[in-house]
Amino acid sequence: MNEPNHHQIATYLTDYAISELVKYVIEDTGCTIEQAMERVYNSQLMQALQDEEGELYVQSPAYLYELMNQI
């Protein structure tokens, strides 16, 4: 079995962080999943999160959520 490469790991962790961010938005605001997804995907954090070289995706979703709310 092949070990996952850097890109695969980054994609997995980014997807996980995004799903957790959406959950946090729903829990905090009571909005719909569509509204939460729109908020996360349109946030300034999103571009930084998807930058594999910045490796922001290795941070905890809770930290990323706090960061998203600050910028």
Secondary structure, DSSP 8 states (H G I E B T S, - for coil): -----HHHHHHHHHHHHHHHHHHHHHHHH---HHHHHHHHHTSHHHHHHT-TTTTGGGS-HHHHHHHHHH-
